[in-house]
Amino acid sequence: QLQLVESGGGLVLPGGSLRLSCVVSGRKLDNYAIAWFRQAPGKEREGVSCISRRGDTMALAISVQGRFTISRDVPKNTVYLQMNDLKPDDTAVYYCAATRTPVESWCPRDSGVLNYWGEGTLVTVSS
């Protein structure tokens, strides 16, 4: 059974940075495509970024392009989300999610295709 545990959230000033981590256990990371989603209070869950089995990445939200970067460390079974120039609208619970796939280049964009989810980590951007 795959398990995902997020960490790295917290309170940050507008313009600041945070790096979220998602530790994957129970299976090898390189058999799974991974995505970060977020859910702000009163809003629907939104895709943030995804990474394929072979390391291709994609921003899923226009608002994070140029500010957020997804990456991974396969030996450490960890996926990261580097968030720069944070804005109050980035305030949300951030979730890491995964799905096993035979397609190395596939990047999951829809929450419905992701089978495994972490509990989330809260990011609050406020002055």
C-alpha positions in Angstrom: 0.0 0.0 0.0 1.4 3.4 -1.0 1.4 6.1 1.6 2.1 9.8 1.2 3.0 12.2 3.9 3.3 16.0 3.3 5.3 18.5 5.3 6.7 21.9 5.1 3.6 24.1 5.3 3.3 27.0 7.6 2.7 30.8 7.8 4.6 32.9 5.4 4.6 36.6 4.5 3.5 37.6 1.0 6.5 37.4 -1.3 8.1 34.7 0.7 9.0 31.1 -0.1 8.2 27.6 1.2 9.3 24.1 0.1 6.8 21.4 0.6 7.9 17.8 0.8 5.9 14.6 0.1 7.5 11.4 1.3 6.3 8.3 -0.5 6.5 5.0 1.3 5.4 1.4 0.6 6.4 1.4 -3.1 9.1 2.8 -5.3 8.5 6.4 -6.4 9.5 5.8 -10.0 6.5 3.6 -10.7 4.1 6.4 -10.0 3.1 9.7 -11.4 2.7 12.4 -8.8 0.7 15.6 -8.5 0.2 18.4 -6.0 -3.3 19.8 -5.5 -4.6 22.4 -3.2 -7.9 23.4 -1.6 -8.6 26.8 -0.3 -11.4 27.5 2.2 -14.8 27.5 0.4 -13.2 26.5 -2.9 -12.9 23.4 -5.0 -9.7 21.4 -5.1 -7.3 22.7 -7.7 -4.4 21.1 -9.5 -1.1 22.8 -8.9 1.6 20.8 -10.6 2.4 17.3 -11.7 5.5 15.1 -12.5 5.6 12.0 -14.6 7.5 8.8 -14.0 10.3 10.0 -16.1 10.5 13.4 -14.6 8.5 15.5 -17.0 6.7 18.4 -15.2 3.7 20.5 -15.8 2.0 23.4 -14.1 -1.7 22.7 -13.7 -2.7 26.2 -12.7 -1.8 29.4 -14.6 -1.5 31.3 -11.4 1.5 29.3 -10.3 3.4 29.3 -13.5 6.9 30.8 -13.0 6.5 30.7 -9.2 6.1 27.0 -8.3 8.4 24.2 -9.3 7.8 20.5 -8.7 10.8 18.1 -8.5 11.6 14.8 -7.1 14.5 12.8 -5.5 13.9 9.2 -6.5 16.5 7.6 -4.1 14.8 9.5 -1.2 11.3 8.6 -2.5 10.4 12.3 -2.1 8.6 14.8 -4.2 9.0 18.5 -3.6 7.0 21.7 -4.4 9.1 24.8 -4.3 6.9 27.8 -3.9 8.3 31.3 -4.5 6.7 34.8 -4.5 3.8 33.5 -2.5 0.5 35.4 -2.5 -2.5 35.5 -0.2 -4.4 33.6 -2.8 -2.0 30.7 -2.4 -3.4 30.1 1.0 -4.7 26.5 1.0 -4.2 23.0 2.2 -1.8 21.4 -0.2 -2.1 17.7 -1.0 0.3 15.3 -2.6 -1.3 12.5 -4.7 -0.1 9.6 -6.7 -1.2 6.9 -9.2 0.6 4.0 -10.6 1.0 4.0 -14.4 2.8 2.1 -17.1 3.2 5.3 -19.1 6.5 7.0 -18.3 5.6 10.4 -19.8 2.1 10.7 -18.4 1.4 13.7 -16.0 -1.9 13.4 -14.1 -4.0 16.6 -14.4 -7.3 15.4 -12.9 -7.8 14.6 -9.3 -10.1 11.7 -10.3 -7.3 9.6 -11.7 -5.2 9.8 -8.6 -5.6 6.8 -6.3 -3.5 7.7 -3.3 -3.6 10.9 -1.3 -1.8 12.4 1.7 -3.5 14.2 4.6 -2.3 17.6 3.4 -0.2 20.4 4.8 -1.6 23.9 5.4 0.0 26.9 3.8 -1.0 30.3 5.0 0.2 33.5 3.2 -0.6 36.5 5.3 1.0 39.7 6.6 
